[in-house]
Amino acid sequence: MFCTLEGGSTVYSKATSVIYTNFFLLGMVNVILISNMGSLTNQWSTDSAGISYIISAIGIGKLLTYAYLGRLSDRIGRKPLIIFASFTLGIFLVGIPLAPSFQVAFILALLAGVGNSALDAGAYPALAEAYPKATGSASILVKAFMATGTAILPLMILFIAKQELFYGTTFFVLAAVYFLATFLLIPASFPNHRMKRPAKMDDDQEEGKKFVSEPQFNKEGLALVLIGFTSTALFTVAQIWLPSYGEEVLGMSTESAIKLLSYYSVGGIVSVLTLAVLMKKFLRPVTIIVIYPIITFFAILTILTVKIESVTIVAAFFIGLSTAGIFQLAIAIAAELFWLKKGRVTGLIATAAGLASVVMPLATGLLSKTGNISNIFIFDAFIAVTGFFAACYVFVRYGKIIGKHTDRLIQPKSSTSIEK
């Protein structure tokens, strides 16, 4: 299915299928702790704040390793990092239901963060190299699979609860798939990450493809890093606090409040599948990253001002729709502009995302202690505005760099060189 993306190759279909499966599972991992809060607080004799600290530990693991793993990806290749990520996330999933204490769980969460950063540092550049003519679409499909996983997990948890099975059953099933992915990746073929842009191009080709001016990391690069932070902050807040908002502000039942995550995830699925098509014909990633924060802002504003359950469900859908894929598109834009250092720029943007995943649970946890959970979403609205201004700057700079030439950089033909 994935090899039908423009510029792809059937040689890499096995690798990309497993990569997308990993992200499907990661969408579940992102909400599995918050979705099992009751069981975990009892197991470790803690409270909801304690679970938020565990979630922050995942972010700490990402933050500490993203930059290094990005450079390592450029040095040793994408496959070793993705294999390591699959195995590490599997260990996390097995360990959490068996963890005897908060401290052990915290260490496992740090390990999961390392695995998450390894997956990002290896997978995003691999997808850009496997689909050089459809990097944006290939990257944004990551969010589609993650959103699908996020939408399905609450349903899995409810099913297991109704069957009166051990809550850890969900963890063990996901771990088994991760371990299977580890073995499937070993023989899979990957693009050669050391391929360079062809040294010789004819005049017409050179004129149509080159940059009008050189990209500058201290300008559009830093703005993309900021977008990595704001995009992650926006969906982190939604994933952690939408159910709590539904319960505490709207008086929804616990079961109904958790389903807000499913509505949120459906919005994400609709968004990325639509964008994957539109980006081939009408929209460029730099346009999307400007439009989406506006939608997020008004969806949050609606939640804060119209406190009706049905309206909140619709707003949750639009928050999911407008936060889906921004992080992936920021990486795709960075990979296009700084194409010789895809692993490194991926690592830097992902480091900012890791910082957001550490800071946001802690900051919003403190805001929740004010007794008014609405303050969290007011804070979230300001983050959306910040992301909008950063995206506007990238949009302007991108136009100056590309000029009238809107084609992407020349990339190597992926069928000619394979990394085993």
Secondary structure as UniProt FT lines:
FT   HELIX           2..4
FT   TURN            6..7
FT   HELIX           10..12
FT   HELIX           13..35
FT   HELIX           37..44
FT   HELIX           48..76
FT   HELIX           79..98
FT   HELIX           102..130
FT   TURN            132..133
FT   HELIX           135..162
FT   TURN            163..164
FT   TURN            167..168
FT   HELIX           169..185
FT   TURN            186..187
FT   STRAND          190..191
FT   TURN            193..194
FT   HELIX           203..209
FT   HELIX           217..221
FT   HELIX           222..248
FT   TURN            249..250
FT   HELIX           254..281
FT   HELIX           285..305
FT   HELIX           309..323
FT   TURN            324..325
FT   HELIX           326..337
FT   HELIX           339..341
FT   HELIX           342..368
FT   TURN            369..371
FT   HELIX           374..402
FT   TURN            403..404
FT   TURN            414..415
FT   STRAND          418..419
//
